[in-house]
Amino acid sequence: MVVNEKLGDSILKHAATVDLVVMGRRRRGQMLEMMTGSLSQFVLHRSPCPVLIVPEPTTRQLAYKMLQLESSQPPLMSPESLARLKVLIGVAQADGSIEQQERLWLEANVKQENLPTGISWETLLTEPVDLALELTKITDPTQQELTYYAAYLLANTDVKCRPEEQQAIDLIATTFNFTASKVDRLRGLVDKVTNFPTISKGESISDPDRRSAIIEEKILRYATAAAVLGSDSSPLLGTYTQSAALGLQMILIAEIADIWGATEFAVKPFFEEMVGSLGLVSAWLMALDLAKLVPKVGASFGAADAFTATWAMGQTTVVYFEAANSKPEVTLEAIALRQLFKQHRKAAEAMYDRHEFAIEAQKQEHNAQIEALTKAAKAGTLSTENYQKRLQQLLLTVQHPQLTLS
């Protein structure tokens, strides 16, 4: 039997700060459960506080739990949040239409039951949006900043912001009476993480086994760091941590390109071709909305969304370079990147479940520092560039002994 002592050590570390450790018992029988190799026994004999080992739920308990979940009311989007969503749809419609892929993303990330009674996706996505009217419904200053940032991100994830999109962005700033400095600060959160140089800075790796191992570890670390940032469900600070998570995703793509020896690689158009932006933006905003009603659900939604998206971006990038390496004439469109991304994101759910404990441990360890850095960035005492660098140093240079690739 294999003993995960590193996981046990992590549990013991947290046991020093709590009154009780509760551990679930796997269905392995009493004899195996009492063997020295059991993780529960490892913790039981070393914990500084009491340890309660509980059995798995019985069928009856599980049915009761499911009944509770099914009878609970789903969280409804507030009128202000609905107005914000309509603004984003209006920005997305600025060039004439919303792509079918973006429609699918929206419907996947914001469920029908989360919409107010009488509102359907069909009407939201097909009817024209009165942008000026919807903006008047967003009165909270924090929500106004979120709206501008999300709309600007949506418009500028494209290779080039279209004139119609820019007009919509300008209307938002004017309606909210934003100062020039606030506009520059919010735009900087997008521009400074998406405007990547196309010249490789890293060292390529030719050995396929070594290259694969390094990339897989890199993807896991970046996905974990993004999940820690994505779990910040504070509307006040969420804009900054989401920007930092987006920066990590862009850097991951660039570093994989470096490892594959791509001397010139444009990250931004690759990102747009792979994931679009409306679905990702809506998922992040939905996490903030959920956090107001169900805090733990909102934080978990944000962490899972950031992890699976980052993991899928990394894996899709690898597939692209594997194809491009075998057929140099291959194009982005020919590989169907968005479909690959969707497939990898589904597979990433199991990886997130496997590492959820480690992600939560990282969050608890670094939460205070992340909050302090984010508040400094929002106050303007820490530049966006230094904010990004400090978070990268904090989340990517630490050791993660409990993370496993298998």
SEZA-959782 format. One record per residue (C-alpha): residue in one letter; x, y, z. Coordinates in steps of 0.05 Angstrom, whole numbers, plus 5000, padded with zeros to 4 digits. Layout:
<atoms>
AXYZ...
</atoms>
This chain:
<atoms>
M500050005000V502650694982V502651215037N501751935015E505952225072K506452905038L498852965040G498952725111D504153245130S499753785099I493853555140L498053555204K500454265188H493254515188A491454085248A495754535291T490855115279V484154755288D480354405344L478353775306V480453395242V474853015207M476952475157G472852025113R474051285113R474650945046R470850305032R476749825044G474649415103Q476749465176M483149065169L485949485113E483450115147M487549965209M493949805172T499950255184G499550495112S492750825121L492851575113S487751645168Q492151245215F498151665195V494452285216L491051965277H497651795311R500952465297S495552995301P496153515356C488553545360P482953015362V481552635297L474552395279I474351845225V467351785194P464751245147E462151385077P454851605074T449751055068T444951015010R439451315053Q443851895075L445852035004A438652034979Y436752535034K442552975015M440552964941L433453124960Q435853744997L439753974937E434053864888S429054234931S433454844941Q432355464898P437755634848P440956314857L437756844813M441557384777S440158074807P437258634763E443858994764S447658364744L442658244688A443858944663R451258824665L450358174625K446158554573V451759074567L456758524551I451958214500G451158914470V458758984464A459158294433Q453658484384A457359124364D460558794304G453758524281S452957834313I454757344368E458256714344Q454756044356Q460655824399E459856434443R452456274451L454155574474W459255854523L454256324554E448855794560A453955324592N456555824643V450056184662K444355684668Q437255844648E434955754720N439656314741L435956814697P429957204724T422956954709G420757124639I427857214612S430556694563W437156624527E433556664461T431057374476L437557584508L441857384450T437457574392E434058224413P437858884405V440759164469D439259884489L446260004517A444860694544L438660444582E442059844612L447960264636T443260704677K441260094718I448459974742T449360474798D454160144847P461360414835T464459724843Q459559424793Q461059994745E468459834747L466959094737T462559264677Y467759694644Y473459204655A469358614630A466958984568Y473959234552L476758534562L471358254517A472858754461N480458714466T481457964469D480358004394V486658134354K484158844343C478459224377R473259404325P470760134319E463659934339E466359594401Q470660194419Q464560654413A460860204463I466860214510D467160974507L459761024522I460660604585A466261064610T462261694594T455861434627F459561244690N463361904692F470061544697T476261974702A481861894652S486261584706K480961064724V480060884651D487660804643R488060374705L482459904684R485059864612G491959704639L489259084673V487658814603D493059134559K498858944604V497058204605T494758104533N499758504493F505257984488P511558044445T511957534389I519457394400S521356774440K525156904504G525956194530E530155594513S527255054470I527554314490S528653804436D528153164477P520752964472D520352604539R523653174578R519553684540S513053324556A514753244630I516653974639I510554224602E505753774642E508554024708K508254744684I500954674663L499154384731R502754934769Y499755494728A492755184732T493355144808A495755864813A490056094769A485055714812V487656054875L486656724842G479956514813S477256334881D477357074902S469857214899S470357934923P467258414872L471858954899L478258574886G475958044836T477458474776Y484858494794T485657764812Q481857564748S486657994709A492557654743A489656964727L488757174654G496057404654L498256714679Q494356384623M497656824571I504556684601L503255934601I501655944527A507956354512E512455904554I509855274520A511255614453D518355754478I519455034498W517254804429G522255284398A517155764366T521856354354E515956794335F509056654363A503157124372V499656934437K493657404431P490757144365F492056434387F488156564452E482356874414E482056294364M482255794421V477356054472G474056694449S472457134508L464957224522G464256544554L470356634599V468257334620S461157114636A463656524677W467956974720L462357474730M457556914747A462356674801L462057374832D454457374830L454056684861A458756914916K453757434940L448356904950V452356264965P459456474984K462655784983V459355594918G461656234885A468856144908S468855414886F465755584819G471156114807A476855654827A474355074785D473055524725A480055824728F483455144738T479754784682A480555364633T488055424646W489254674643A485354624578M489155214548G495754874563Q493654204535T490654514472T497054914461V501054264465V496553934413Y497454524367F505054504370E505153744362A501053834298A505154434275N511554054288S509453474243K506253924190P509454624190E504254884141V498554764191T494055354209L490355544272E483655454238A485354764211I486354474281A479454684308L482554964370R476055164403Q473254454399L479754174427F479554684483K472454464500Q474453734502H480553854546R476554294593K471753724605A477553254620A480453784667E474653704715A477553054741M484253384751Y481053944790D477453444835R484153094847H487753724868E482154114901F485053994971A491954254948I488754864916E485055024980A491454945020Q495055434973K489255924980Q489455905056E496955985056H497256585009N490456915016A492857475062Q498657655017I494357634954E489258094987A494558585009L497758614940T491058684907K488959254952A495559604938A494459524863K487359794868A489760394909G495160534857T501060444904L503259824865S503759834790T500159314748E506759034724N509558954794Y502858674818Q503158134765K510457974781R509357934856L503557454847Q507557024799Q513256994849L508456824905L504556274869L509455974819T516055954856V513555584918Q513954834923H507454434916P509253744945Q501953514946L500853634871T501352994830L500852904755S498352184758
</atoms>
